[in-house]
């Protein structure tokens, strides 16, 4: 019988961040109609899509610290309510400047959720389970896109972008009640956990925590400036630029290439993210099985970059085959996530890991601004998405090379999983 934490903690984290992801990226489906109604060119549309990440960085560092020192459950609950207000506000704007402001506020209110969830997972899953646990809740991104792309397209075809943004923006309010019923900060707080599972978790987590180097609070800045951490920041920055640039402009590229309806573009846009889910689960399972992290991060980035470059080169002559390769791009943008986020908690003590993960997500997430903006400018001046998507492919290959510099972490899978 599966251990209860896999059936409670992971689904709750998954659904929470799926809703966050829907409210973050649903604007990608609406960009064509938003651009017409709010009189935006491609560069302005990219700015509106990307400004979210300037707000997103503000709570990343304090978010992990607050979750670790206070309560991940309470902190995420507050953010759920706050981002629901901002998400609904996006559907009530009258100008693109107002939308820019509301997207910035949406980023601020969602900013602490990611690092707080990473802290929560580290409280419930020992080292040998952590890549799988991370991957299982991080498939929220692809799942959100698979759910929201056709749904958002259908709403756009039957109503308009305002109805889409407002209706999807109310989801956090409904989920907040259920989330508070399911989540506990630590195994010791949960009434449903068995004595056997509790003993395994407490003993294993304490032993693994004792094995790590302890860092005095005054040395936190020095720990964050370690070459390993700085490298992870650069990798995550570049990875976010490719992911967000790809997903924000993919529906527009499909709609422009094939002159599809919103629902049609949304339906096609789901295929790459089915590939993403498979890649994340298989890669994280194998990483935990072998205890190897570095290669399981580097190889998917290389495969994704090569696939996108091949897709771009075939887009004019063999568009169907090109789309197949474009779908494989998400092996690179999503496949490495499970083992990647296992690395900080396996190489740093708990005293500093939460803050470090906040720094990685805060600085790295700025790539989510530059990716859409760069592709928007290239599309504006080149008249197509080939140059922008080609740039993404090259950056994915660059990331793969940088990953080979990550300090290798080899740990056997934990017993009892």
N, C-alpha and C positions, 0 to 999 in steps of 0.2 A: 504493500500500500504506500502511495507517495506520502512523504512527510508533509505535514500540514502547512509549513511555511511556503512550500512551492504552490500550494493551492489557494493561499490567502494573500501573502505579501506580494508575490509576483503579479497576479491578476489586478490587484488594486493599484500597484505602481504602473502597470501597463495601461490600464484604462485612464488613469489620471493624465499621464503624459500623452496618450492618444488624443484626448480632448484638447490638451494644450497645443498639440501639433496641428490639429484641424483648425483651430482658431488662428494659428500662426500662418499657415500656408494656403488657406482657402482663398486668399486674395489673388493667388496665382491663377486660379480658374477665372476670376473676374477681371483680370487686367485688361483684356481687350475692350469689354464694355465699360469698365471704370475709366479707361483712357479716353474713350469717346465722350462719356458723360461729364467728366471732370476736366476735359481738355488737357490731357497729359501727353507729352511725347515719350518715346522709349526711354530716354535718359531720366526723365522725371518719374516714370513708372518704376524703373529700377531703383531709384532713390526711395520711393515709398515702400517698395518691397523690402529693401535692405535696412531702412532706418530702425526697424525693430531691434536690430542687434546692437545698436548703440545704447538703447535702453536696457537691453538684455544683460549687458556686462555689469551693470551697477550693483546688482544683488548677488552676483556669482560668488565673490569672495566672502562677504558677510553671511551669505546664505548657508554655505557649508559650515561655517563657524557656529552660526545660530543653531542649525540642526544638530550639530554634535554636542554643543554645550547646553542647549535648552531642550528642544523637541522638534524632530523632523515632522511628526504628525501635525502638531499645532501650526507650525510655520507654513507647511504646504496648504493647510486648510484656509489660512488667512489669504494666501496667494490665490487659491481657487476662486474665492469670492471677488477679490480685487480684479483679476484678469477677466472675469465674466462681465464686469461693468465696462472695462475697456473694449472688450470684443464687441459687445452690443453697440457701444459708441461708434465703432468703425462703420456700422451700417447707417448711422444717422448724420453723417457729415454732408456738407454742401459744397465744399471746395477740396481740391487736392492738398492744399495746405493744412486743412483741418484733418484730413485723412493721415497726412504725415505726422501730425501731433498725436493722433489716437494710436497709430501704429507704434510710435515711440513709447507711449504709456503702456501699451500692451506688452512691449518688450520688458519694461521695468517690472511690471507685475508678474510676469512669468519667469523673471531672471533667476530667482532662487530655487526654483523647483528641481532643476536638473541636479545641482550639487547636493541638495537636501536628499534627493532620492538615492544618489550614490552613497551617501552616509547611511541611510536607512538600510540599503542592501548590505553594506559592510557589517551592520549589526546583526544580520540574520544569516549570512552565508559565509562559511569559511573559505579559505584561499582556493582549495581545490574545486570549489563550486562556483567561484565568482564570475568567471568568463561566461558560463552558461546563464547564471542569474542575470548578469548585465545584458546579455544578448536577448533574453526572454522578455525583459521589460523594454529594451530599446527597439524591439521590432515594432514598437508603437508608431515610429515614424512611417515605415512602409505601410503598416496596417491603416493608419490614419489617411494616407493618400489613396489606398485601395478603396476605403469606405467613402471618403469625402469627394474624390474626383468625380465619380459618376453621380453621386448625390448632389453635389454642388452644380454640376452641369445640368442636371434635371431641373433643379430649382431655377437656374438662370434661364433655361428655355421656357419655363412656364410662368415665372414671375420676373425677378430682376436681382441685381447684386445686393440691393438693400435687404430684401427678404432673406437672402442667403446668409449674409453676415450677421443679421440680428438673430435669426433662428438658430444658427450654429453657435452663436455667442451665448445663448442661454444654457447650454449644456453643463457648464461648471456648477451652476446653482443646484441642479438636480443631483449631480454626482457627489457634491459636498457631503450630503447626509450619509450616503452609503459608505463613502471613504472613511468617515469618522467611526463607523461601526466595525470596519474591517481591520484597520491599521493599529499596530502597537509599536512603540519605539524600540523596545528590547524584548527578547524572549521572556525575561523575568516578569514582564507586565501582562503577558497573554495568558488568559485562563484556559484556552483551548489546547495549549501545547502539552504533549505527553511528557512524563517524567524522563523517559529514555531520550527523547529528542532534546529536551532542555539540558540534560546532563552532557550530551554530546556537544551541543553548541557552546555552552559555557566553558567546558574544558578545552575544546579545540580553539575557540577564539582567544581565550586567555593565553594559551600556550603560544599561538602564532603571534599574538601581540607582544609577548615577552621576547620573542626572537628578534624583533626589529630594534633598530637603534633608537633610543629615546632622544628626543630633541627638546631642549629647554625652550620655553616660550620666547625668550629673548633671541634665540637662534633661528626662529622661524623664517625670517627674511633670508638668512644665509642658506637655509635648506631649500627655499624656493628658487634661489639663484644657482643651484647646482646645475651642471651641464645637462644631466639627465632630464631635469624638469624643464629647462629652457628649450631643449630639443622637443619635448612633448608639446610645449606651447606652440612652437613653430609648425609642427606636424598638424596639430589640431586646427590652427588658423588656416592653413592651406586646405585641409580637408573640408572645413566649413565653407570656404569660398567655392569649392567645387560642388558640394552637395546642394547648397542653397541656390547657386547660380543655375545648376541643372534643373532642380525641381521647380523653381519659380518661372523659368522660361520654357520648359518642355511643352506645356499645354499650348502656349502661344505659337511655338515653332510647329507643332502638329497642325494646329488650326490654319496657320499660314500656308503650310506645305500642301495640305490636302483639302483646304477650304471646308473643314468639318464643322458641324454644329458644336455647341458647347458640350452637349452630352456625348457626342462622338469623340471629341478630343479628350474629354474626361475618361471615357472608357479605355481608349488606347493608352492614356497616361498611366493606367494602373499596372500594365504589364511589367515595366521595369521594377516595380516595387514588390511584385510576387517573387521575382528573381532575388531581390534584396533580402526578403525573409528567409529564403532557403539558404542563401550565402551566409547570413548571420548565424543561423542555427547550426549549420554543418561546421563552419569554421570555429565557432566557440566550443562546440562539443569536442572537436578534435584537439583544440588547444588545451582544454582541461584534461583530456585523456593523456596527452603527451607531456603536459606541464610546460610546453614551449610557447612563448609569447611573440618574440620579435619576428620570426618568419611568418607567423599567422597574421601579423599586421602588414608586413611588407608585400607579401605575395598578392593578396587581394587588390591592393592599390595598383600594382603593376598590371594585373589582368583587366581591371576597370579602365585604366588609361589606354591600354592597347585596343580594347574593344571600342571605345568611343572614337579614337582616331581612325580605326577601320570603318566605323559607321559613317563618319563625316566624309571619308574618301569615296564611299560608295553611294552617297546620298543622291547624286544626280543620275547615275547610271543604273543602279539596282536599289531602288528605294525600300523595297520590302526586306531584302537582306540587310540593308543599312539599319532598318528599325530593329531587327533582331540583335545586331551588335550594340545598338544604343541601349537596348534593354539590359545587356550584360554590363553596362557601365556601373550599375548599382552594386555589383560585386565589390567595386573599389570604394564607393561612397559610404556603404553601410557594412559590408562584410567584416572589416577589421574592428568594429566597435567593441565587441565583447572582450577580446584579449587586450585591446588598447586600454580600456578603463580598469582592467585587472592590475595593470602594471603599477600605478601609484600606490594602491593599497597593499601591494606585495613588496614594495621597495622602501616605503616610508612608514614611520610609526604613526599610530592613530592620532597622536598629538598634532601632527603636522599634515597628515594625508588629506583631511577634510579641507583645510585652507588651501593646500596645493591644488586639489582638484578644482576648487573655486577659481584659482588664478588661471589654470589651464582653460577652463570653460569661458572665463571672462575675456581674457585676451584673445583666445582662439576664436571665440564666437564673432569677433569683429570681422572675420573672414566672411561671415554671412551677410555683411553689408557690401563688401567690395566685390564679391562674386556677381550678384545681380546687377550692380551698377556697371561693372566692366562689360558684361554681356549686353546690357542695355545700350551703352555707348557704341559698341561694335556693331550692333544691329542697326542703330540709327545712322551710322556713317557708311556701313558696308551694304546695308539693305537686305542682309540675310543672317542666319544664325550659325553658319558654317565656321566662321572665324572664332566666334565666342565658344562654341562647343569644342572646337579644335584646341583652344587655349586650355579648357578644362582637362582634356586628355593629356596634354603635356604636363600640367601641374600634378595630375595623379601619378605620372611616372616619376616626377621629381620627388614627390612624397615617398614613394616606394624606396628610392635611393636613400633618403634621410632615415627611413625606418631601420636600415641596416646598421645605423649608429647607436640604436637603442641598446642599453645594457641588457644582456640576456637574463631572463628570469626562468629558472627551471625548478619546478616544484612538483612532486608526485601528487596525483589526485587524492583528495582526502578520503579516508575510509568512512564507511557508513552512509555514503550518498547513493 
